[in-house]
Amino acid sequence: MTDPIKHFASRVTAHEMNRREFIGRSMAAGLTLAAATSLYGKAAMAQEPKRGGHLKLGLQGGSSTDVIDPAKSSSQFTFAMNRNWGDTLVESHPTSGLAVPSLAESWEPNADASVWTFKIRKGVEFHDGSELTIDDVVKTLNRHTDEKSESGALGVLGSIKGIENKGGDLVLTLSEGNADLPLLLSDYHLVIQPGGGYDNPNAGIGTGPFKIDNFEAGVRATFVKNENDWRTDRGFVDSVEM
């Protein structure tokens, strides 16, 4: 299989290319119709993940000083842990690197990209059963811009001078225009927490695909599936151990 055709197949598996486009491009690259059709079927089947079971991961970087508070995440281990139990407003696409929606379902800048308006997704539940609100988002970002929180995202948010709830939308005002602001909000420290995490930042209550079951700093973290996850394209296993 040639490199271009391998690339086309990987795009099918990542839901980035439909059947017509794949077969057309593969035939242009030298495959017969039968071969292209067969290969498309194999790539499409790879889209469907197996469900259930226990996922066990071995990661470097864990430390006895680790905490659950995402503001203080500083290692590969805590980064991965946060991604299991929490969500950020925006994610970066794994191949293109572009900003894609998460808890923020859309966003719009003003003319010079100095004011951004984010639509926050409705109907999302935290692990404790409470519903995600715009105020949770505002308070989370406020906490990470407070030097007392010792947040690793403090520098990332340094250009933000206003964080407001305007009519149910998140409005961020910057000291100067920045077309990359949505990507900045994908920073792994910026996990949205109930009440912004002010009451108990180490509670590990988020909107992610798994709930924290047990955490031993420098040893392991275990998780169970979040049955009320707002997304259907993740959380395929029943439990995780890191």
C-alpha positions as CSV (number, residue, x, y, z in Angstrom):
1,M,0.0,0.0,0.0
2,T,1.4,3.4,-1.0
3,D,1.8,6.2,1.5
4,P,-1.0,8.3,-0.1
5,I,-3.4,5.5,0.2
6,K,-2.4,4.8,3.8
7,H,-3.1,8.4,4.5
8,F,-6.6,8.2,2.8
9,A,-7.4,5.1,4.9
10,S,-6.4,6.9,8.1
11,R,-8.7,9.8,7.2
12,V,-11.6,7.4,6.7
13,T,-10.9,5.8,10.2
14,A,-10.8,9.3,11.7
15,H,-14.2,10.2,10.1
16,E,-12.5,12.8,7.9
17,M,-13.2,11.3,4.4
18,N,-16.4,9.7,3.0
19,R,-16.7,6.7,0.7
20,R,-16.9,8.6,-2.6
21,E,-13.9,10.7,-1.9
22,F,-11.8,7.8,-0.7
23,I,-12.6,5.6,-3.7
24,G,-12.0,8.5,-6.1
25,R,-8.7,9.4,-4.7
26,S,-7.5,5.8,-4.3
27,M,-8.3,5.0,-7.9
28,A,-6.5,8.2,-9.0
29,A,-3.5,6.9,-7.0
30,G,-3.6,3.6,-8.9
31,L,-6.0,1.2,-7.1
32,T,-8.7,-0.7,-9.0
33,L,-12.4,-0.1,-8.0
34,A,-12.6,-3.5,-6.3
35,A,-9.4,-2.9,-4.3
36,A,-10.5,0.6,-3.3
37,T,-13.9,-0.6,-2.2
38,S,-12.4,-3.4,-0.2
39,L,-9.9,-1.2,1.5
40,Y,-12.6,1.4,2.3
41,G,-14.6,-1.3,4.1
42,K,-11.7,-2.3,6.3
43,A,-10.9,1.3,7.2
44,A,-14.6,2.0,8.0
45,M,-14.8,-1.1,10.2
46,A,-11.8,0.3,12.2
47,Q,-14.0,3.3,13.1
48,E,-16.1,1.2,15.5
49,P,-14.2,0.7,18.8
50,K,-14.7,-2.3,21.0
51,R,-16.7,-1.5,24.2
52,G,-16.4,-2.8,27.8
53,G,-13.5,-4.2,29.7
54,H,-10.8,-2.6,31.9
55,L,-8.1,-0.3,30.4
56,K,-4.7,-0.4,32.3
57,L,-2.1,2.3,31.5
58,G,1.5,2.6,32.6
59,L,2.7,6.2,32.6
60,Q,5.9,8.0,33.7
61,G,5.8,11.3,35.5
62,G,3.7,10.4,38.6
63,S,4.9,12.0,41.8
64,S,4.0,11.8,45.5
65,T,3.3,15.5,45.3
66,D,0.6,15.1,42.6
67,V,-2.8,16.5,43.4
68,I,-6.1,16.3,41.5
69,D,-6.6,20.1,41.3
70,P,-6.1,20.7,37.5
71,A,-4.6,24.2,38.3
72,K,-1.6,22.4,39.7
73,S,-1.1,19.7,37.1
74,S,2.5,19.6,36.0
75,S,3.2,16.1,34.6
76,Q,2.2,13.6,31.9
77,F,0.4,11.6,34.6
78,T,-1.8,14.4,35.9
79,F,-2.5,15.7,32.4
80,A,-3.8,12.2,31.4
81,M,-5.8,12.0,34.7
82,N,-7.5,15.3,34.0
83,R,-8.5,14.2,30.6
84,N,-10.3,11.1,32.1
85,W,-12.5,13.1,34.5
86,G,-12.7,16.6,33.0
87,D,-13.4,18.6,30.0
88,T,-12.1,22.0,28.8
89,L,-14.1,24.5,26.8
90,V,-12.2,23.8,23.6
91,E,-10.1,20.9,22.3
92,S,-7.4,20.7,19.7
93,H,-7.9,18.3,16.8
94,P,-5.4,15.4,17.0
95,T,-4.2,15.7,13.4
96,S,-4.9,19.2,12.2
97,G,-4.2,21.0,15.5
98,L,-7.3,23.2,14.9
99,A,-9.6,24.3,17.7
100,V,-12.7,22.1,17.9
101,P,-15.8,22.5,20.2
102,S,-16.1,20.8,23.6
103,L,-18.0,22.4,26.4
104,A,-18.1,25.5,24.3
105,E,-20.1,24.5,21.2
106,S,-19.2,27.6,19.2
107,W,-17.5,30.9,19.3
108,E,-17.3,34.2,17.5
109,P,-14.7,37.1,17.7
110,N,-15.4,40.7,17.0
111,A,-13.6,42.5,14.1
112,D,-10.2,42.7,15.7
113,A,-10.4,39.5,17.7
114,S,-10.2,41.4,21.0
115,V,-13.6,40.3,22.2
116,W,-14.8,36.7,21.9
117,T,-18.3,35.3,22.6
118,F,-18.6,31.6,23.4
119,K,-21.8,29.6,23.4
120,I,-21.8,27.1,26.3
121,R,-23.3,23.7,25.7
122,K,-26.6,22.9,27.3
123,G,-27.7,19.8,29.1
124,V,-24.3,18.7,30.3
125,E,-24.1,17.1,33.8
126,F,-21.2,17.1,36.3
127,H,-20.5,13.8,38.0
128,D,-22.4,14.9,41.1
129,G,-25.6,15.3,39.0
130,S,-25.6,19.1,38.9
131,E,-25.9,20.8,35.5
132,L,-23.1,22.8,33.9
133,T,-23.9,26.5,33.9
134,I,-22.3,29.6,32.5
135,D,-21.4,30.7,36.0
136,D,-19.4,27.5,36.5
137,V,-17.4,28.4,33.4
138,V,-16.9,32.0,34.5
139,K,-15.8,31.0,38.0
140,T,-13.4,28.4,36.6
141,L,-11.6,30.9,34.4
142,N,-11.6,33.5,37.2
143,R,-9.9,31.0,39.5
144,H,-7.2,30.3,36.9
145,T,-6.5,34.0,36.5
146,D,-6.0,34.4,40.2
147,E,-2.4,34.2,41.3
148,K,-3.5,32.6,44.6
149,S,-4.6,29.5,42.7
150,E,-1.0,28.9,41.5
151,S,-2.5,27.8,38.2
152,G,-0.2,26.6,35.5
153,A,-2.5,28.4,33.1
154,L,-2.0,31.8,34.6
155,G,0.4,32.8,31.8
156,V,-1.9,31.4,29.1
157,L,-4.7,33.6,30.3
158,G,-2.6,36.7,30.9
159,S,-4.1,38.7,28.0
160,I,-7.7,38.3,29.3
161,K,-8.9,41.4,31.1
162,G,-12.6,40.6,31.2
163,I,-14.5,37.4,31.9
164,E,-18.3,37.9,31.8
165,N,-21.7,36.1,31.6
166,K,-23.6,38.2,29.1
167,G,-27.1,36.8,28.5
168,G,-26.0,33.2,29.1
169,D,-22.9,33.5,26.9
170,L,-19.2,33.6,27.9
171,V,-17.7,36.9,26.8
172,L,-13.9,37.3,27.0
173,T,-12.3,40.6,26.5
174,L,-8.6,40.7,25.7
175,S,-5.9,43.4,26.1
176,E,-5.2,43.0,22.4
177,G,-6.6,40.9,19.5
178,N,-5.7,37.2,19.4
179,A,-7.0,34.9,16.7
180,D,-5.7,31.9,18.6
181,L,-7.7,32.4,21.8
182,P,-9.9,29.3,21.4
183,L,-6.8,27.1,21.2
184,L,-5.5,28.7,24.4
185,L,-8.7,27.5,26.2
186,S,-7.8,23.9,25.4
187,D,-4.9,24.1,27.9
188,Y,-5.1,21.0,30.1
189,H,-5.2,23.0,33.3
190,L,-8.5,24.6,32.4
191,V,-10.9,21.8,33.3
192,I,-14.3,23.2,34.0
193,Q,-15.4,22.4,37.6
194,P,-18.6,23.1,39.6
195,G,-18.4,26.6,41.1
196,G,-15.1,26.9,39.4
197,G,-13.4,24.5,41.9
198,Y,-13.2,27.2,44.6
199,D,-14.8,25.0,47.3
200,N,-12.8,21.9,46.7
201,P,-10.5,21.9,43.7
202,N,-9.3,18.4,44.5
203,A,-12.8,16.9,44.4
204,G,-12.3,15.6,40.8
205,I,-15.8,16.5,39.9
206,G,-16.0,17.2,36.2
207,T,-18.0,16.3,33.0
208,G,-15.5,13.8,31.6
209,P,-16.1,10.2,30.4
210,F,-14.9,8.7,33.7
211,K,-15.3,9.4,37.4
212,I,-12.4,9.2,39.8
213,D,-12.7,6.0,42.0
214,N,-9.5,6.2,43.9
215,F,-6.3,8.3,43.8
216,E,-2.9,7.5,45.4
217,A,-0.4,10.2,44.6
218,G,2.7,8.8,42.9
219,V,1.1,5.3,42.8
220,R,-2.2,5.1,40.8
221,A,-5.5,6.6,39.9
222,T,-8.6,4.5,39.1
223,F,-11.7,5.5,37.3
224,V,-15.2,4.1,36.5
225,K,-17.3,4.9,33.5
226,N,-19.5,8.0,33.6
227,E,-22.9,6.6,32.5
228,N,-24.3,10.1,32.0
229,D,-21.5,11.3,29.7
230,W,-22.7,14.0,27.3
231,R,-20.6,12.5,24.5
232,T,-21.1,9.1,22.7
233,D,-17.7,9.0,21.0
234,R,-15.5,8.2,24.0
235,G,-15.5,6.3,27.3
236,F,-15.8,2.9,25.6
237,V,-14.3,0.9,28.5
238,D,-16.0,0.2,31.9
239,S,-13.0,1.2,34.0
240,V,-9.5,2.7,33.8
241,E,-6.4,2.2,35.9
242,M,-3.3,4.5,35.5
